[in-house]
Amino acid sequence: MKSYFEENGGTFTQVGDYLIPDLVMDPQPEGEIGIWGWRRKRYLKEHLKGTYNAMLLQGTLTRHLIDTNAAAMDMLESLVRQMAKAEGVTEEIKRRDQLGWVRRMNNIRNRAEEIVRNELIYV
């Protein structure tokens, strides 16, 4: 009598007296998970355990993390550019007052990162 595993195309390898199922993981997508992807993974794992486990079992987690990282990087870059333009932070200011420019750009970047976290990572 065949097991359900064998009926659906599964095979075994005999190791000594034991039959070990031949399990192979689906190929994972290539790409960089990055900091935003790791943050998203931690959030899913800690707060949305069902979603995390479902994505992990379906093999879609890595692709989701890579896509989330790419979207977050694009969003962050766009927000920083828009906010700097709206607040008048220019290369002229950078040339005249470097520390003031750095202070303002750090402030803009921190606010932009907060927006990315709230709109892409922690949802």
SERO-4910 file (N, C-alpha, C, O; in steps of 0.05 Angstrom, whole numbers):
BEGIN
 pado doro    nc1    nc2    nc3   cac1   cac2   cac3    cc1    cc2    cc3    oc1    oc2    oc3
  Met    A     17    -24      0      0      0      0     18     25      0     36     27     16
  Lys    A     12     43    -18     28     68    -21     17     89     -1     -7     91      4
  Ser    A     36    105      8     28    127     26     18    150      9     21    150    -16
  Tyr    A      5    169     22     -5    193      8     18    207     -6     15    218    -28
  Phe    A     41    208      8     65    221     -3     73    208    -30     79    221    -49
  Glu    A     73    181    -30     81    167    -55     60    169    -77     67    171   -100
  Glu    A     34    170    -69     13    173    -89     15    199   -103      6    202   -126
  Asn    A     26    219    -90     28    246   -102     56    251   -113     64    275   -116
  Gly    A     71    230   -120     96    234   -133    120    235   -115    143    239   -125
  Gly    A    117    232    -89    139    233    -71    156    207    -72    146    186    -77
  Thr    A    182    210    -67    200    187    -67    215    186    -41    217    205    -26
  Phe    A    226    163    -36    242    158    -12    270    148    -20    274    137    -41
  Thr    A    289    153     -2    316    142     -4    320    124     20    315    133     43
  Gln    A    330    100     16    335     82     38    363     87     50    383     87     35
  Val    A    363     93     76    388     97     90    388     77    113    374     80    133
  Gly    A    403     55    109    403     34    129    376     21    129    366     11    108
  Asp    A    363     20    152    336      8    155    314     29    151    290     21    153
  Tyr    A    321     54    146    301     75    146    296     85    118    314     86    101
  Leu    A    271     94    113    264    107     88    262    137     94    245    145    110
  Ile    A    278    153     81    279    182     85    265    195     61    274    189     38
  Pro    A    245    212     65    232    225     42    252    244     27    267    258     40
  Asp    A    250    244      1    267    262    -15    252    289    -18    235    292    -35
  Leu    A    258    307      0    245    333      0    265    354    -11    288    355     -3
  Val    A    255    370    -29    272    390    -41    257    417    -39    234    419    -47
  Met    A    271    437    -30    259    464    -28    257    477    -55    276    474    -71
  Asp    A    236    491    -60    234    506    -85    256    526    -87    265    537    -67
  Pro    A    266    532   -112    287    552   -114    278    579   -105    255    588   -110
  Gln    A    295    593    -90    288    619    -79    296    641    -99    316    638   -113
  Pro    A    282    663   -100    288    685   -118    315    698   -110    322    699    -86
  Glu    A    328    708   -130    354    722   -125    348    751   -120    329    763   -131
  Gly    A    363    763   -102    360    792    -96    368    797    -68    374    779    -52
  Glu    A    369    823    -62    378    831    -35    354    837    -18    337    853    -25
  Ile    A    354    824      6    332    829     24    336    857     37    316    872     39
  Gly    A    360    864     44    366    891     55    353    896     82    339    880     93
  Ile    A    359    920     92    351    927    119    320    929    122    309    921    142
  Trp    A    307    940    101    278    942    102    265    915    100    244    911    114
  Gly    A    276    897     85    265    870     83    268    855    110    249    841    118
  Trp    A    291    859    123    295    846    149    276    858    170    266    843    187
  Arg    A    271    884    169    253    896    188    224    886    183    210    880    202
  Arg    A    217    883    158    190    872    151    188    844    161    167    836    172
  Lys    A    209    828    157    208    800    167    204    798    197    188    783    207
  Arg    A    219    815    211    217    815    241    189    823    249    177    811    267
  Tyr    A    177    843    235    150    852    242    130    829    237    113    824    253
  Leu    A    132    816    213    114    794    207    117    772    228     97    761    237
  Lys    A    141    765    234    146    743    253    136    749    281    126    730    294
  Glu    A    137    774    290    129    781    317    100    788    319     87    782    340
  His    A     88    800    298     61    811    301     40    798    282     16    798    288
  Leu    A     49    786    260     30    773    242     40    745    236     47    738    214
  Lys    A     40    729    257     51    702    256     38    684    235     51    669    221
  Gly    A     12    686    232     -3    670    213      6    677    184     11    659    168
  Thr    A      7    703    178     16    712    152     45    703    147     51    694    125
  Tyr    A     62    707    167     90    699    164     92    669    158    106    662    139
  Asn    A     79    653    173     80    623    169     69    615    142     80    598    129
  Ala    A     47    628    134     35    621    108     54    628     86     58    612     67
  Met    A     66    652     87     85    660     66    110    642     66    120    635     45
  Leu    A    119    634     89    142    617     92    136    589     80    152    579     65
  Leu    A    113    578     86    106    552     75    100    552     46    105    532     32
  Gln    A     89    574     36     83    576      7    107    584    -10    106    582    -34
  Gly    A    128    591      4    153    599    -11    152    627    -23    167    633    -41
  Thr    A    135    644    -12    132    671    -22    145    692     -4    146    716    -11
  Leu    A    156    684     19    167    703     38    191    718     27    193    742     29
  Thr    A    210    704     15    234    716      5    228    737    -16    239    759    -16
  Arg    A    211    730    -35    203    749    -56    190    773    -44    195    796    -53
  His    A    172    769    -24    159    792    -11    179    810      2    177    834      0
  Leu    A    199    798     16    219    815     29    236    830     10    243    853     15
  Ile    A    244    818    -12    260    831    -33    244    854    -45    254    876    -48
  Asp    A    219    849    -51    202    870    -63    197    893    -43    197    916    -50
  Thr    A    193    886    -17    189    906      3    213    924      6    211    948      9
  Asn    A    237    912      6    262    927      8    265    947    -15    271    970    -11
  Ala    A    260    937    -39    262    954    -63    242    977    -62    249   1000    -68
  Ala    A    217    971    -54    197    992    -53    204   1013    -31    200   1037    -35
  Ala    A    214   1003     -9    221   1021     13    245   1039      5    244   1063     12
  Met    A    264   1028     -8    287   1044    -17    278   1066    -37    287   1089    -35
  Asp    A    261   1058    -56    251   1078    -75    235   1100    -61    238   1123    -67
  Met    A    218   1091    -43    201   1110    -29    218   1129    -12    213   1153    -12
  Leu    A    238   1119      2    255   1135     18    270   1156      2    271   1179      9
  Glu    A    282   1147    -20    296   1165    -38    278   1187    -48    286   1211    -49
  Ser    A    254   1180    -57    235   1199    -68    227   1219    -46    225   1243    -51
  Leu    A    220   1209    -22    212   1227      0    234   1247      8    228   1270     12
  Val    A    258   1237     10    280   1255     17    284   1277     -3    287   1300      4
  Arg    A    283   1269    -29    285   1289    -50    263   1310    -49    268   1334    -51
  Gln    A    238   1300    -46    215   1318    -45    216   1337    -21    210   1361    -23
  Met    A    222   1325      3    223   1341     27    245   1362     26    242   1385     35
  Ala    A    268   1354     16    291   1373     14    283   1396     -5    289   1419      1
  Lys    A    270   1390    -27    262   1411    -45    241   1429    -32    243   1454    -35
  Ala    A    222   1417    -19    200   1433     -6    211   1451     16    200   1473     21
  Glu    A    232   1442     30    244   1458     52    267   1476     43    279   1489     60
  Gly    A    273   1475     18    294   1493      7    322   1485     15    340   1502     16
  Val    A    327   1459     20    353   1450     26    368   1445      0    362   1425    -14
  Thr    A    386   1462     -7    399   1461    -34    429   1457    -31    440   1457     -9
  Glu    A    442   1454    -54    471   1452    -55    484   1478    -46    506   1479    -36
  Glu    A    470   1500    -51    480   1526    -42    483   1527    -12    503   1537     -1
  Ile    A    463   1517      2    464   1516     32    486   1498     40    501   1503     60
  Lys    A    489   1476     26    511   1457     32    538   1470     30    556   1465     46
  Arg    A    542   1486     10    567   1500      5    572   1521     27    595   1524     36
  Arg    A    551   1535     35    555   1557     55    556   1547     83    573   1557     99
  Asp    A    539   1528     91    537   1519    119    534   1489    119    512   1478    120
  Gln    A    557   1475    118    557   1446    116    543   1433    140    527   1414    137
  Leu    A    549   1441    164    537   1429    188    507   1434    189    492   1416    196
  Gly    A    499   1458    181    470   1463    180    456   1446    159    434   1436    164
  Trp    A    469   1442    136    458   1425    115    456   1396    125    435   1383    121
  Val    A    477   1386    138    476   1359    148    454   1356    169    440   1336    169
  Arg    A    452   1375    187    431   1374    207    403   1373    194    386   1357    203
  Arg    A    398   1390    175    372   1390    162    367   1365    146    345   1354    146
  Met    A    388   1354    132    384   1330    116    380   1306    134    364   1288    128
  Asn    A    393   1305    157    389   1283    176    360   1284    187    347   1263    189
  Asn    A    350   1308    192    323   1311    201    304   1301    180    284   1287    186
  Ile    A    308   1309    155    291   1301    133    292   1270    130    271   1258    127
  Arg    A    316   1259    131    319   1230    127    304   1215    150    291   1195    145
  Asn    A    307   1224    174    293   1211    197    263   1212    193    249   1192    199
  Arg    A    252   1234    185    223   1236    181    215   1218    158    194   1205    159
  Ala    A    231   1217    136    224   1200    113    225   1171    121    208   1155    113
  Glu    A    244   1163    137    246   1135    147    222   1128    164    212   1106    162
  Glu    A    213   1147    180    189   1142    196    164   1137    179    148   1120    185
  Ile    A    162   1152    158    139   1149    139    141   1121    126    121   1107    123
  Val    A    165   1114    117    168   1087    104    161   1065    124    148   1046    116
  Arg    A    170   1067    148    164   1047    168    134   1044    172    123   1022    173
  Asn    A    120   1067    174     91   1066    180     75   1058    156     53   1046    159
  Glu    A     84   1063    131     68   1058    108     75   1031     93     58   1020     79
  Leu    A     99   1021     97    107    997     83    115    974    102    109    951     96
  Ile    A    128    980    124    139    958    140    119    949    161    114    925    164
  Tyr    A    107    967    176     89    960    198     60    960    190     43    972    203
  Val    A     53    947    168     25    945    159     17    916    155     -5    910    148
***
